[in-house]
Amino acid sequence: MTRSSDLYDVERDAVVLRVHVQPGAGRSSVVGRHGDSLKLRVAAPPVDGRANAAAVALIAGAVGVKERDVELVSGERSRLKRFRVVGIDADDVEARLRQALAEADARVGEPRHRPV
């Protein structure tokens, strides 16, 4: 069965997320939506696959799977990427993405650098 949402497609055994990655940010986080993609900022630079690895780690944490369950399937050298996530069903991905987006919305307006 194949089904879709505006942020991902569901294949037989995986969810494929559409992601817009902004490398070289001050800190890594889910920041919201970018059209029909999940927008991530990653602190890693776009050098030697480091930003892609940081995006894998961030996605794994956001949806609650291990990093080995997240695979970059397209967009290696682009900001627009697709990541295949296994080990979780679409309903759980949907719920966890909603939570991550709600947390991102709650951070809007917070200062980027907190006083020490």
C-alpha positions as CSV (number, residue, x, y, z in Angstrom):
1,M,0.0,0.0,0.0
2,T,1.3,3.4,-0.9
3,R,-0.1,6.5,0.7
4,S,1.0,10.1,1.1
5,S,0.9,13.1,3.3
6,D,2.2,16.6,2.5
7,L,5.6,15.8,4.2
8,Y,6.1,12.2,3.4
9,D,5.2,9.2,1.3
10,V,4.5,5.7,2.7
11,E,6.0,2.8,0.8
12,R,5.6,-0.9,1.7
13,D,8.0,-1.0,4.6
14,A,9.1,2.6,5.0
15,V,8.2,6.3,5.3
16,V,10.0,8.6,2.9
17,L,10.3,12.1,4.3
18,R,10.8,15.2,2.1
19,V,13.3,17.5,3.9
20,H,14.8,20.9,3.3
21,V,18.1,21.1,5.1
22,Q,19.9,24.4,6.0
23,P,23.5,23.6,6.9
24,G,25.9,25.7,9.0
25,A,23.2,26.9,11.4
26,G,24.0,27.9,15.0
27,R,22.3,24.8,16.3
28,S,20.5,21.8,14.9
29,S,16.8,21.7,15.2
30,V,13.5,21.1,13.4
31,V,12.3,24.6,12.5
32,G,9.0,24.0,10.7
33,R,7.8,23.5,7.1
34,H,9.3,24.6,3.8
35,G,6.5,24.1,1.3
36,D,5.8,20.3,1.2
37,S,9.1,19.6,3.2
38,L,10.1,19.4,6.8
39,K,12.7,22.1,7.4
40,L,15.8,21.3,9.4
41,R,18.7,23.5,10.4
42,V,21.9,21.6,11.1
43,A,25.0,23.0,12.7
44,A,27.3,20.9,10.6
45,P,28.7,22.4,7.4
46,P,27.9,20.9,4.0
47,V,31.3,19.3,3.7
48,D,32.2,15.6,3.4
49,G,28.6,14.6,4.1
50,R,28.6,16.0,7.6
51,A,25.4,18.0,7.1
52,N,23.7,14.9,5.8
53,A,24.8,12.9,8.8
54,A,23.6,15.6,11.1
55,A,20.2,15.6,9.3
56,V,20.0,11.8,9.7
57,A,20.6,12.1,13.5
58,L,18.1,14.9,13.8
59,I,15.4,13.0,11.9
60,A,16.1,9.8,13.9
61,G,15.7,11.8,17.2
62,A,12.5,13.6,16.0
63,V,10.7,10.4,15.0
64,G,12.2,8.1,17.7
65,V,14.2,5.6,15.7
66,K,17.9,4.7,15.6
67,E,20.1,6.5,13.1
68,R,20.7,3.3,11.2
69,D,17.0,3.3,10.4
70,V,17.2,6.6,8.5
71,E,18.8,6.6,5.0
72,L,19.3,9.4,2.6
73,V,17.8,8.3,-0.7
74,S,18.1,11.5,-2.8
75,G,19.5,15.0,-2.7
76,E,23.0,14.2,-1.4
77,R,24.3,17.6,-2.7
78,S,21.0,19.5,-2.5
79,R,19.1,21.3,0.2
80,L,16.0,19.3,-0.8
81,K,16.4,15.7,0.2
82,R,14.5,12.5,0.7
83,F,15.1,10.3,3.7
84,R,13.8,6.7,4.0
85,V,12.8,5.8,7.6
86,V,12.2,2.1,8.6
87,G,11.1,0.6,11.9
88,I,8.1,3.0,12.4
89,D,4.7,3.2,10.9
90,A,3.2,6.2,9.2
91,D,0.8,7.0,12.1
92,D,3.7,7.2,14.6
93,V,5.7,9.4,12.1
94,E,2.7,11.7,11.7
95,A,2.2,12.1,15.5
96,R,5.9,12.7,16.1
97,L,6.2,15.2,13.3
98,R,3.2,17.1,14.6
99,Q,4.9,17.2,18.0
100,A,8.2,18.4,16.5
101,L,6.5,21.0,14.5
102,A,4.5,22.2,17.6
103,E,7.8,22.5,19.5
104,A,9.3,24.5,16.6
105,D,6.3,26.8,16.6
106,A,6.7,27.3,20.4
107,R,10.3,28.3,19.9
108,V,9.5,31.1,17.5
109,G,10.4,34.4,19.0
110,E,12.8,32.9,21.5
111,P,16.3,34.5,21.5
112,R,18.8,32.5,19.5
113,H,21.5,32.9,22.1
114,R,20.5,32.5,25.7
115,P,22.3,34.5,28.3
116,V,24.8,32.6,30.3
